Amino acid sequence: MSKNSGPGGGGWRGSIASQPGSLKTIVATTPTPKGLVKLDLTFGQKGPHGVVTLPEGLPGTFVWGSRRTPLVPGENKIAFPRSPSS
């Protein structure tokens, strides 16, 4: 999580860039100044899928290889159909 306080900055913003290695799942919760960030992700041959939950007031981005998808406060469903290099 990072704080963007420069020009155009909106305060805190999350960036989820999972690198699971040999893990098949990640279930985690981490505190931020805005509240808890929760991950419930499964990694398979077709890429990650699951849910990322962000607290109110904390937008973010999910990064998988070169792909980025915006995240909004609340529950975000993640489903990437291919490997991170696609």
URMORA-V189863 format. One line per field, one symbol per residue. ss: DSSP state (@ for helix, = for strand, . for the rest). phi: phi as a letter, one per 20 degrees, with the letter a starting at -180 (. if undefined). psi: psi as a letter, one per 20 degrees, with the letter a starting at -180 (. if undefined). A space follows every 10 residues. Layout:
ss->???
phi->???
psi->???
This chain:
ss->.===...... ======.... ....====== ==..====== ====..==== ====.....= ====..==== =..======. ......
phi->.cdddfgmfd nfbdcdcfcf lefebccbcc ecfepedcdb cddcfeofbq cdddfgncfa bddcmeeccf ddgoecedbd ecffef
psi->qqpnjapiqj bqpqoompni ciqhqooqpp qrhiappppn qppahjaqqb pppqrpjnra pppocjqppq qqqbppppop irrii.
